[in-house]
Amino acid sequence: MSNQSCCGTHESDSALYEQLAGEVEPDGVKAVGAKPVSYRVHDHWDLITEFLGFRFDDLAFSFTESDCANPTLMAHLRGLRAQFVEGRSYEAGIAEYLQLAEAMMRRKEMPENLIRLALSRYDSPEKIAARRELSDAYARDVFGLTEEALVAMVFSPFTDQGARLAAFVESCHPKAADRLDELHAALCGEPGHEPAVRWLEDVSALSIARLRALYRSSLVYFASNQSMIARVRAGDPHKVQVSTVDPESGRRRLELISGR
């Protein structure tokens, strides 16, 4: 074989490679011959979900694409707060968190198919109830926390020397209302209140040492930026203003909530 024919073969191979491989364009589309091939998942949705049978795991699918490990659990906490702390419905809290979720997904330019899929998991009372059970199971299996303990967490009844303890007991544990003085005494560290200590630990899933530390601490108000954690949250990009209801006046208002 002559040098000329050998060079010609290499040139032909190079031209064929360029024709097949093409070049990546700025919009993420790679030209292959005359037919562009997109790498974007929503351009191949039917192939991925129908032909290949791909399914999104209920717990692994993070619909906010934030640093939160389990946004489903975050939505659950918002629902519990609305129901038990604010006296509204669990569904109202879920709807507010979904406002954040949708805004975050659109901000990150997630495919419309994924957005619809994520939101559809909460589009009926039956589905919301199922997600609530799923979140309760996850909290119980992973963290050892019951829904009762989660409610105590969102209520924050122990800080500021138990400023919200009476409201918490009245709302969530009315049978213990006549033990309020004993509960305060146990949180203060007074001896001789072992039954109250056991009750507090059972309800909160926290040790009495941690409960007493909370009792001596102040609740963090994120709007004030007075604490370190509030200043850290102020710089968190995963925040959105959502439409909610003031539990005291009943009027509509905007609230800045975070996805973490």
Backbone as CSV, one residue per row, in Angstrom:
resi,resn,N_x,N_y,N_z,CA_x,CA_y,CA_z,C_x,C_y,C_z
1,MET,0.869,-1.199,0.000,0.000,0.000,0.000,0.889,1.227,0.000
2,SER,0.593,2.207,-0.833,1.422,3.406,-0.941,1.165,4.348,0.200
3,ASN,2.141,5.280,0.428,1.966,6.294,1.471,0.764,7.170,1.193
4,GLN,0.537,7.437,-0.102,-0.592,8.301,-0.460,-1.918,7.662,-0.091
5,SER,-2.062,6.378,-0.381,-3.318,5.708,-0.057,-3.475,5.576,1.443
6,CYS,-2.345,5.382,2.182,-2.426,5.285,3.639,-2.874,6.594,4.237
7,CYS,-2.323,7.693,3.788,-2.729,9.015,4.293,-4.183,9.290,3.976
8,GLY,-4.575,8.871,2.768,-5.961,9.089,2.396,-6.910,8.348,3.297
9,THR,-6.515,7.135,3.728,-7.353,6.359,4.641,-7.486,7.049,5.976
10,HIS,-6.357,7.584,6.532,-6.394,8.290,7.811,-7.274,9.525,7.736
11,GLU,-7.200,10.256,6.619,-8.020,11.455,6.447,-9.494,11.087,6.401
12,SER,-9.790,9.974,5.727,-11.189,9.542,5.639,-11.713,9.121,7.000
13,ASP,-10.866,8.397,7.784,-11.267,7.974,9.120,-11.525,9.175,10.007
14,SER,-10.658,10.187,9.902,-10.812,11.392,10.724,-12.094,12.124,10.375
15,ALA,-12.383,12.220,9.093,-13.604,12.904,8.668,-14.841,12.150,9.126
16,LEU,-14.769,10.789,9.054,-15.897,9.984,9.502,-16.123,10.152,10.999
17,TYR,-15.018,10.199,11.787,-15.134,10.365,13.239,-15.795,11.707,13.567
18,GLU,-15.357,12.760,12.889,-15.941,14.081,13.138,-17.415,14.099,12.773
19,GLN,-17.758,13.379,11.706,-19.160,13.347,11.292,-20.020,12.627,12.320
20,LEU,-19.481,11.539,12.883,-20.240,10.761,13.856,-20.254,11.413,15.224
21,ALA,-19.081,11.892,15.666,-18.975,12.438,17.023,-19.561,13.822,17.118
22,GLY,-19.330,14.629,16.083,-19.838,15.990,16.116,-19.172,16.802,17.209
23,GLU,-19.757,17.936,17.548,-19.243,18.804,18.603,-20.371,19.209,19.522
24,VAL,-20.052,19.360,20.805,-21.058,19.715,21.791,-21.366,21.203,21.688
25,GLU,-22.637,21.507,21.536,-23.077,22.894,21.465,-23.344,23.440,22.857
26,PRO,-23.399,24.777,23.036,-23.620,25.375,24.362,-24.908,24.945,25.030
27,ASP,-25.932,24.595,24.256,-27.221,24.250,24.860,-27.309,22.785,25.269
28,GLY,-26.176,22.064,25.202,-26.183,20.676,25.648,-26.567,19.688,24.575
29,VAL,-26.673,20.138,23.290,-27.039,19.254,22.184,-25.795,18.930,21.390
30,LYS,-25.579,17.669,21.120,-24.416,17.224,20.367,-24.846,16.826,18.961
31,ALA,-24.229,17.422,17.949,-24.594,17.150,16.567,-23.964,15.847,16.117
32,VAL,-24.775,14.900,15.716,-24.302,13.632,15.179,-24.819,13.536,13.764
33,GLY,-23.933,13.782,12.820,-24.370,13.828,11.439,-25.377,14.947,11.260
34,ALA,-26.513,14.581,10.693,-27.560,15.572,10.449,-28.597,15.584,11.554
35,LYS,-28.459,14.664,12.573,-29.485,14.539,13.604,-28.918,14.938,14.969
36,PRO,-29.461,15.971,15.606,-28.973,16.353,16.934,-29.451,15.376,18.001
37,VAL,-28.554,15.063,18.952,-28.891,14.173,20.072,-28.780,14.969,21.361
38,SER,-29.866,15.067,22.094,-29.884,15.852,23.329,-29.558,14.975,24.520
39,TYR,-28.839,15.548,25.505,-28.529,14.854,26.744,-29.552,15.155,27.834
40,ARG,-30.519,16.019,27.556,-31.484,16.419,28.583,-32.508,15.314,28.807
41,VAL,-32.741,15.014,30.102,-33.562,13.851,30.432,-34.980,13.978,29.894
42,HIS,-35.559,15.195,29.906,-36.951,15.313,29.477,-37.119,15.130,27.974
43,ASP,-36.006,15.200,27.217,-36.107,14.939,25.781,-36.193,13.450,25.483
44,HIS,-35.924,12.618,26.500,-35.987,11.159,26.317,-36.873,10.532,27.384
45,TRP,-37.888,11.265,27.834,-38.701,10.824,28.965,-39.380,9.476,28.698
46,ASP,-39.990,9.345,27.519,-40.689,8.098,27.200,-39.720,6.921,27.154
47,LEU,-38.554,7.141,26.586,-37.554,6.076,26.505,-37.127,5.640,27.908
48,ILE,-36.904,6.615,28.807,-36.391,6.309,30.149,-37.450,5.630,31.010
49,THR,-38.664,6.197,31.014,-39.682,5.719,31.950,-40.525,4.577,31.400
50,GLU,-40.761,4.547,30.093,-41.632,3.518,29.515,-40.829,2.349,28.954
51,PHE,-39.909,2.646,28.049,-39.147,1.552,27.430,-38.173,0.932,28.426
52,LEU,-37.405,1.759,29.132,-36.422,1.245,30.088,-37.034,0.950,31.450
53,GLY,-38.231,1.470,31.699,-38.920,1.170,32.947,-38.322,1.819,34.175
54,PHE,-37.651,2.976,34.009,-37.033,3.645,35.162,-38.104,4.214,36.084
55,ARG,-37.914,4.028,37.392,-38.837,4.556,38.389,-38.059,5.305,39.464
56,PHE,-38.649,6.400,39.964,-38.011,7.186,41.003,-38.398,6.643,42.372
57,ASP,-37.414,6.400,43.203,-37.657,5.884,44.545,-38.363,6.931,45.393
58,ASP,-39.328,6.491,46.206,-40.134,7.415,46.994,-39.293,8.277,47.923
59,LEU,-38.276,7.697,48.555,-37.478,8.450,49.521,-36.238,9.058,48.899
60,ALA,-35.678,8.418,47.878,-34.445,8.925,47.291,-34.692,10.143,46.412
61,PHE,-35.903,10.277,45.854,-36.178,11.376,44.936,-36.341,12.675,45.705
62,SER,-35.388,13.591,45.510,-35.378,14.856,46.256,-36.000,15.940,45.403
63,PHE,-37.252,16.295,45.716,-37.946,17.187,44.788,-37.541,18.649,44.909
64,THR,-36.721,19.023,45.891,-36.238,20.399,45.940,-34.840,20.500,45.381
65,GLU,-34.179,19.379,45.162,-32.792,19.357,44.714,-31.940,20.237,45.607
66,SER,-32.272,20.310,46.888,-31.496,21.093,47.842,-30.561,20.175,48.601
67,ASP,-29.874,20.720,49.604,-28.968,19.910,50.413,-29.712,19.118,51.476
68,CYS,-31.022,19.272,51.554,-31.802,18.510,52.524,-31.816,17.041,52.110
69,ALA,-31.489,16.158,53.060,-31.404,14.734,52.729,-32.770,14.135,52.423
70,ASN,-33.832,14.658,53.037,-35.157,14.097,52.821,-36.208,15.207,52.818
71,PRO,-36.445,15.826,51.652,-37.449,16.885,51.579,-38.850,16.410,51.945
72,THR,-39.143,15.105,51.738,-40.445,14.573,52.130,-40.655,14.737,53.632
73,LEU,-39.607,14.506,54.402,-39.694,14.674,55.847,-39.838,16.151,56.209
74,MET,-39.173,17.030,55.462,-39.311,18.472,55.704,-40.746,18.926,55.451
75,ALA,-41.364,18.412,54.399,-42.759,18.742,54.115,-43.654,18.237,55.244
76,HIS,-43.343,17.058,55.748,-44.103,16.471,56.864,-44.027,17.371,58.099
77,LEU,-42.847,17.874,58.410,-42.683,18.757,59.564,-43.479,20.050,59.389
78,ARG,-43.519,20.553,58.165,-44.320,21.756,57.897,-45.796,21.459,58.128
79,GLY,-46.238,20.289,57.696,-47.630,19.913,57.927,-47.961,19.768,59.398
80,LEU,-47.044,19.162,60.167,-47.264,19.004,61.608,-47.297,20.356,62.310
81,ARG,-46.453,21.248,61.882,-46.445,22.592,62.482,-47.774,23.297,62.251
82,ALA,-48.265,23.216,61.001,-49.546,23.855,60.691,-50.674,23.260,61.534
83,GLN,-50.675,21.948,61.691,-51.759,21.279,62.405,-51.703,21.499,63.909
84,PHE,-50.547,21.279,64.511,-50.473,21.258,65.970,-50.053,22.586,66.597
85,VAL,-49.210,23.336,65.920,-48.735,24.609,66.487,-49.661,25.757,66.123
86,GLU,-50.130,25.769,64.871,-50.905,26.902,64.388,-52.405,26.643,64.364
87,GLY,-52.829,25.429,64.655,-54.256,25.143,64.681,-54.912,25.156,63.323
88,ARG,-54.140,24.916,62.263,-54.712,24.832,60.919,-54.745,23.359,60.512
89,SER,-54.715,23.071,59.244,-54.757,21.679,58.811,-53.370,21.223,58.374
90,TYR,-53.154,19.919,58.486,-51.902,19.324,58.006,-51.727,19.601,56.520
91,GLU,-52.833,19.495,55.769,-52.782,19.711,54.315,-52.351,21.127,53.963
92,ALA,-52.729,22.106,54.794,-52.333,23.493,54.531,-50.815,23.651,54.611
93,GLY,-50.209,23.006,55.595,-48.757,23.066,55.709,-48.063,22.394,54.543
94,ILE,-48.608,21.272,54.095,-48.035,20.580,52.942,-48.110,21.474,51.702
95,ALA,-49.243,22.122,51.500,-49.419,22.995,50.334,-48.391,24.119,50.343
96,GLU,-48.079,24.643,51.521,-47.084,25.717,51.620,-45.686,25.214,51.288
97,TYR,-45.358,24.020,51.748,-44.039,23.484,51.414,-43.937,23.167,49.922
98,LEU,-45.038,22.771,49.312,-45.011,22.499,47.878,-44.777,23.773,47.074
99,GLN,-45.207,24.921,47.598,-44.876,26.187,46.944,-43.364,26.356,46.877
100,LEU,-42.694,26.082,47.994,-41.230,26.147,48.023,-40.629,25.136,47.060
101,ALA,-41.125,23.906,47.101,-40.568,22.842,46.270,-40.659,23.189,44.784
102,GLU,-41.832,23.646,44.354,-41.992,23.970,42.934,-41.102,25.133,42.531
103,ALA,-41.025,26.163,43.372,-40.185,27.317,43.055,-38.717,26.910,42.950
104,MET,-38.253,26.036,43.862,-36.866,25.591,43.825,-36.590,24.741,42.591
105,MET,-37.514,23.878,42.223,-37.312,23.038,41.045,-37.245,23.880,39.780
106,ARG,-38.104,24.891,39.685,-38.084,25.756,38.499,-36.840,26.636,38.488
107,ARG,-36.402,27.075,39.649,-35.189,27.884,39.721,-33.982,27.102,39.236
108,LYS,-33.983,25.789,39.514,-32.877,24.926,39.103,-33.106,24.295,37.730
109,GLU,-34.178,24.729,37.046,-34.473,24.292,35.683,-34.603,22.775,35.581
110,MET,-35.275,22.199,36.562,-35.544,20.766,36.477,-36.587,20.507,35.397
111,PRO,-36.550,19.340,34.760,-37.512,19.033,33.688,-38.958,19.122,34.177
112,GLU,-39.823,19.605,33.309,-41.226,19.757,33.653,-41.848,18.418,34.052
113,ASN,-41.387,17.340,33.416,-41.914,16.012,33.753,-41.624,15.664,35.209
114,LEU,-40.415,15.982,35.676,-40.043,15.681,37.055,-40.823,16.551,38.033
115,ILE,-41.049,17.795,37.666,-41.822,18.688,38.528,-43.238,18.148,38.696
116,ARG,-43.864,17.771,37.583,-45.222,17.229,37.659,-45.241,15.933,38.463
117,LEU,-44.228,15.097,38.274,-44.160,13.836,39.007,-44.054,14.074,40.504
118,ALA,-43.194,15.008,40.903,-43.003,15.293,42.325,-44.277,15.834,42.959
119,LEU,-44.909,16.804,42.314,-46.103,17.428,42.877,-47.298,16.482,42.868
120,SER,-47.323,15.562,41.912,-48.465,14.647,41.812,-48.548,13.707,43.010
121,ARG,-47.474,13.560,43.745,-47.484,12.669,44.907,-48.274,13.257,46.078
122,TYR,-48.714,14.504,45.920,-49.494,15.161,46.971,-50.809,15.732,46.427
123,ASP,-51.283,15.222,45.290,-52.413,15.876,44.628,-53.781,15.357,45.055
124,SER,-53.845,14.607,46.152,-55.136,14.165,46.686,-54.986,13.926,48.187
125,PRO,-56.086,14.011,48.936,-56.008,13.734,50.380,-55.453,12.341,50.681
126,GLU,-55.784,11.363,49.832,-55.300,10.006,50.053,-53.778,9.924,49.882
127,LYS,-53.275,10.619,48.881,-51.826,10.610,48.660,-51.094,11.349,49.766
128,ILE,-51.672,12.442,50.253,-51.051,13.180,51.362,-50.995,12.303,52.604
129,ALA,-52.065,11.573,52.873,-52.085,10.666,54.022,-51.033,9.569,53.868
130,ALA,-50.865,9.075,52.640,-49.868,8.028,52.402,-48.458,8.567,52.605
131,ARG,-48.215,9.802,52.144,-46.890,10.402,52.335,-46.629,10.669,53.817
132,ARG,-47.688,10.991,54.547,-47.530,11.205,55.983,-47.092,9.907,56.662
133,GLU,-47.718,8.815,56.308,-47.340,7.511,56.874,-45.911,7.150,56.482
134,LEU,-45.541,7.446,55.245,-44.186,7.164,54.778,-43.157,7.974,55.571
135,SER,-43.463,9.244,55.810,-42.550,10.112,56.560,-42.437,9.666,58.008
136,ASP,-43.569,9.289,58.610,-43.535,8.782,59.985,-42.679,7.527,60.083
137,ALA,-42.823,6.639,59.113,-42.039,5.399,59.115,-40.554,5.696,58.963
138,TYR,-40.231,6.642,58.095,-38.823,7.011,57.896,-38.229,7.602,59.172
139,ALA,-38.944,8.522,59.811,-38.448,9.134,61.044,-38.277,8.092,62.145
140,ARG,-39.188,7.159,62.193,-39.126,6.113,63.218,-37.974,5.146,62.959
141,ASP,-37.806,4.718,61.700,-36.798,3.716,61.379,-35.379,4.291,61.388
142,VAL,-35.232,5.527,60.923,-33.896,6.113,60.777,-33.457,6.862,62.038
143,PHE,-34.374,7.609,62.643,-34.013,8.446,63.786,-34.587,7.957,65.119
144,GLY,-35.464,6.958,65.061,-36.090,6.493,66.287,-37.076,7.485,66.864
145,LEU,-37.700,8.308,66.016,-38.620,9.353,66.467,-40.049,9.038,66.045
146,THR,-40.965,9.112,66.982,-42.381,8.960,66.676,-42.943,10.300,66.209
147,GLU,-44.172,10.281,65.686,-44.792,11.539,65.303,-44.984,12.430,66.523
148,GLU,-45.222,11.836,67.671,-45.363,12.601,68.909,-44.096,13.402,69.197
149,ALA,-42.935,12.778,68.988,-41.670,13.476,69.205,-41.449,14.559,68.158
150,LEU,-41.854,14.310,66.915,-41.729,15.325,65.868,-42.590,16.547,66.179
151,VAL,-43.783,16.300,66.713,-44.655,17.408,67.095,-44.003,18.242,68.189
152,ALA,-43.397,17.572,69.164,-42.697,18.293,70.226,-41.567,19.131,69.643
153,MET,-40.890,18.614,68.638,-39.787,19.344,68.020,-40.270,20.616,67.327
154,VAL,-41.347,20.526,66.535,-41.818,21.708,65.819,-42.506,22.703,66.755
155,PHE,-42.994,22.225,67.895,-43.652,23.109,68.862,-42.632,23.909,69.667
156,SER,-41.433,23.349,69.871,-40.366,23.989,70.660,-40.883,24.466,72.016
157,PRO,-41.422,23.576,72.858,-42.059,24.022,74.097,-41.110,24.202,75.279
158,PHE,-39.848,23.805,75.118,-38.976,23.764,76.292,-38.035,24.961,76.426
159,THR,-37.787,25.697,75.333,-36.865,26.826,75.406,-37.493,28.004,76.158
160,ASP,-36.642,28.973,76.475,-37.098,30.181,77.185,-37.820,29.822,78.487
161,GLN,-37.229,28.849,79.219,-37.800,28.394,80.488,-39.239,27.883,80.332
162,GLY,-39.442,27.177,79.244,-40.748,26.554,79.023,-41.857,27.538,78.711
163,ALA,-41.530,28.597,77.955,-42.527,29.633,77.671,-43.724,29.081,76.904
164,ARG,-43.518,28.054,76.086,-44.607,27.485,75.284,-45.045,26.116,75.805
165,LEU,-44.582,25.761,76.994,-44.912,24.445,77.538,-46.400,24.302,77.825
166,ALA,-47.010,25.326,78.390,-48.439,25.255,78.712,-49.270,25.090,77.445
167,ALA,-48.939,25.846,76.394,-49.675,25.737,75.133,-49.478,24.357,74.506
168,PHE,-48.273,23.831,74.610,-47.970,22.509,74.073,-48.781,21.433,74.787
169,VAL,-48.788,21.473,76.106,-49.521,20.477,76.892,-51.015,20.592,76.619
170,GLU,-51.526,21.804,76.593,-52.963,22.003,76.353,-53.376,21.506,74.977
171,SER,-52.526,21.748,73.978,-52.871,21.384,72.605,-52.665,19.905,72.317
172,CYS,-51.562,19.336,72.817,-51.175,17.985,72.416,-51.329,16.932,73.501
173,HIS,-51.316,17.359,74.765,-51.394,16.406,75.878,-52.281,16.968,76.997
174,PRO,-53.546,17.196,76.707,-54.424,17.856,77.690,-54.569,17.080,79.003
175,LYS,-54.355,15.772,78.977,-54.474,14.987,80.203,-53.361,15.311,81.207
176,ALA,-52.294,15.936,80.737,-51.184,16.286,81.615,-51.243,17.741,82.061
177,ALA,-52.345,18.410,81.789,-52.435,19.841,82.102,-52.276,20.113,83.593
178,ASP,-52.760,19.204,84.443,-52.665,19.442,85.883,-51.272,19.144,86.439
179,ARG,-50.348,18.716,85.581,-48.984,18.411,86.012,-47.991,19.483,85.577
180,LEU,-48.479,20.615,85.124,-47.613,21.632,84.544,-46.535,22.105,85.525
181,ASP,-46.920,22.359,86.774,-45.935,22.816,87.771,-44.862,21.749,87.991
182,GLU,-45.272,20.498,88.024,-44.321,19.400,88.210,-43.362,19.305,87.025
183,LEU,-43.877,19.529,85.818,-43.029,19.480,84.623,-41.987,20.593,84.653
184,HIS,-42.404,21.796,85.051,-41.454,22.902,85.172,-40.399,22.587,86.228
185,ALA,-40.814,22.014,87.334,-39.872,21.683,88.400,-38.843,20.661,87.911
186,ALA,-39.292,19.681,87.147,-38.369,18.675,86.604,-37.386,19.312,85.633
187,LEU,-37.872,20.234,84.824,-37.003,20.908,83.859,-36.018,21.842,84.553
188,CYS,-36.389,22.375,85.689,-35.495,23.233,86.465,-34.402,22.434,87.168
189,GLY,-34.595,21.140,87.275,-33.604,20.302,87.938,-33.903,20.006,89.385
190,GLU,-35.105,20.322,89.842,-35.458,20.026,91.229,-35.575,18.515,91.427
191,PRO,-35.082,17.990,92.533,-35.152,16.538,92.778,-36.568,16.090,93.147
192,GLY,-36.801,14.782,92.981,-38.065,14.210,93.423,-39.187,14.267,92.415
193,HIS,-38.853,14.420,91.120,-39.904,14.504,90.095,-39.641,13.477,88.987
194,GLU,-39.301,12.269,89.385,-38.955,11.227,88.407,-40.092,10.899,87.437
195,PRO,-41.356,10.812,87.908,-42.436,10.554,86.927,-42.526,11.636,85.858
196,ALA,-42.334,12.890,86.238,-42.373,13.986,85.269,-41.192,13.894,84.306
197,VAL,-40.038,13.513,84.826,-38.856,13.348,83.980,-39.108,12.276,82.929
198,ARG,-39.644,11.139,83.361,-39.923,10.053,82.402,-40.937,10.497,81.353
199,TRP,-41.959,11.244,81.762,-42.976,11.710,80.814,-42.355,12.649,79.782
200,LEU,-41.530,13.583,80.241,-40.880,14.534,79.337,-39.973,13.812,78.339
201,GLU,-39.226,12.827,78.819,-38.328,12.084,77.933,-39.119,11.244,76.927
202,ASP,-40.223,10.656,77.358,-41.043,9.848,76.444,-41.671,10.707,75.349
203,VAL,-42.158,11.887,75.734,-42.854,12.756,74.784,-41.894,13.354,73.758
204,SER,-40.700,13.726,74.203,-39.763,14.442,73.337,-38.707,13.571,72.682
205,ALA,-38.489,12.364,73.220,-37.407,11.484,72.763,-36.031,12.096,73.039
206,LEU,-35.958,13.010,73.997,-34.695,13.625,74.415,-34.415,13.263,75.867
207,SER,-33.144,13.248,76.219,-32.777,12.990,77.607,-33.111,14.212,78.452
208,ILE,-33.258,14.019,79.750,-33.578,15.140,80.623,-32.441,16.162,80.631
209,ALA,-31.196,15.715,80.434,-30.075,16.655,80.370,-30.234,17.610,79.183
210,ARG,-30.632,17.066,78.030,-30.839,17.912,76.847,-32.059,18.811,77.028
211,LEU,-33.093,18.306,77.641,-34.294,19.110,77.871,-33.984,20.281,78.808
212,ARG,-33.168,20.034,79.827,-32.809,21.118,80.746,-31.914,22.142,80.065
213,ALA,-31.072,21.691,79.125,-30.257,22.635,78.352,-31.152,23.522,77.488
214,LEU,-32.171,22.927,76.883,-33.123,23.715,76.104,-33.882,24.693,76.997
215,TYR,-34.231,24.252,78.173,-34.984,25.079,79.114,-34.209,26.348,79.457
216,ARG,-32.887,26.250,79.480,-32.038,27.398,79.797,-31.691,28.225,78.561
217,SER,-32.075,27.739,77.382,-31.717,28.410,76.132,-32.888,29.218,75.586
218,SER,-32.582,30.048,74.587,-33.613,30.871,73.939,-33.938,30.317,72.564
219,LEU,-35.185,30.454,72.166,-35.605,30.021,70.840,-34.957,30.914,69.785
220,VAL,-34.532,30.306,68.691,-33.919,31.065,67.601,-35.009,31.664,66.729
221,TYR,-34.974,32.990,66.559,-35.896,33.678,65.656,-35.111,34.059,64.409
222,PHE,-35.411,33.391,63.325,-34.610,33.565,62.117,-34.748,34.958,61.505
223,ALA,-35.825,35.650,61.801,-36.012,36.984,61.226,-35.099,38.023,61.863
224,SER,-34.549,37.735,63.051,-33.782,38.744,63.772,-32.301,38.766,63.419
225,ASN,-31.749,37.627,62.935,-30.319,37.514,62.627,-29.427,37.791,63.828
226,GLN,-29.938,37.580,65.025,-29.152,37.813,66.227,-28.253,36.620,66.582
227,SER,-28.621,35.435,66.163,-27.821,34.256,66.486,-27.012,33.817,65.273
228,MET,-26.003,32.980,65.531,-25.152,32.483,64.454,-25.959,31.650,63.464
229,ILE,-26.823,30.765,63.977,-27.592,29.906,63.077,-28.552,30.724,62.213
230,ALA,-29.081,31.818,62.759,-29.960,32.682,61.966,-29.181,33.377,60.859
231,ARG,-27.944,33.771,61.151,-27.124,34.415,60.124,-26.713,33.420,59.041
232,VAL,-26.460,32.177,59.443,-26.149,31.144,58.451,-27.336,30.919,57.533
233,ARG,-28.529,30.840,58.100,-29.733,30.626,57.297,-29.989,31.808,56.377
234,ALA,-29.619,33.008,56.805,-29.845,34.193,55.972,-29.094,34.087,54.646
235,GLY,-27.965,33.377,54.661,-27.199,33.202,53.432,-27.559,31.963,52.646
236,ASP,-28.545,31.225,53.102,-28.969,30.007,52.419,-29.752,30.365,51.156
237,PRO,-29.313,29.914,49.979,-30.045,30.249,48.752,-31.344,29.490,48.583
238,HIS,-31.531,28.428,49.373,-32.729,27.594,49.212,-33.879,28.138,50.060
239,LYS,-34.285,29.359,49.769,-35.389,30.003,50.500,-36.367,30.609,49.496
240,VAL,-37.646,30.573,49.868,-38.694,31.117,49.000,-39.781,31.717,49.889
241,GLN,-40.352,32.834,49.452,-41.511,33.391,50.157,-42.761,32.655,49.699
242,VAL,-43.501,32.104,50.662,-44.723,31.376,50.339,-45.912,32.088,50.969
243,SER,-47.067,31.863,50.378,-48.298,32.443,50.902,-48.833,31.554,52.013
244,THR,-49.072,32.148,53.179,-49.572,31.392,54.316,-50.634,32.217,55.034
245,VAL,-51.056,31.743,56.196,-52.095,32.420,56.973,-51.555,32.696,58.365
246,ASP,-51.723,33.919,58.833,-51.346,34.252,60.199,-52.298,33.528,61.149
247,PRO,-51.770,32.649,62.025,-52.666,31.867,62.889,-53.449,32.712,63.893
248,GLU,-52.971,33.913,64.192,-53.657,34.763,65.162,-54.736,35.626,64.509
249,SER,-54.392,36.279,63.381,-55.353,37.175,62.732,-56.184,36.483,61.661
250,GLY,-55.687,35.378,61.119,-56.380,34.694,60.037,-56.176,35.340,58.683
251,ARG,-55.321,36.329,58.607,-55.084,37.037,57.351,-53.962,36.379,56.557
252,ARG,-54.040,36.540,55.230,-52.997,36.018,54.362,-51.730,36.853,54.540
253,ARG,-50.595,36.197,54.486,-49.323,36.899,54.572,-48.247,36.064,53.894
254,LEU,-47.089,36.664,53.673,-45.965,35.959,53.079,-44.989,35.549,54.175
255,GLU,-44.431,34.353,54.033,-43.444,33.870,54.988,-42.262,33.299,54.227
256,LEU,-41.073,33.650,54.661,-39.857,33.133,54.027,-39.517,31.795,54.686
257,ILE,-39.547,30.719,53.900,-39.212,29.406,54.447,-38.047,28.825,53.675
258,SER,-37.366,27.914,54.328,-36.152,27.313,53.769,-36.397,25.850,53.446
259,GLY,-35.668,25.347,52.460,-35.787,23.947,52.079,-34.917,23.022,52.888
260,ARG,-34.146,23.564,53.819,-33.247,22.729,54.610,-33.748,22.597,56.025
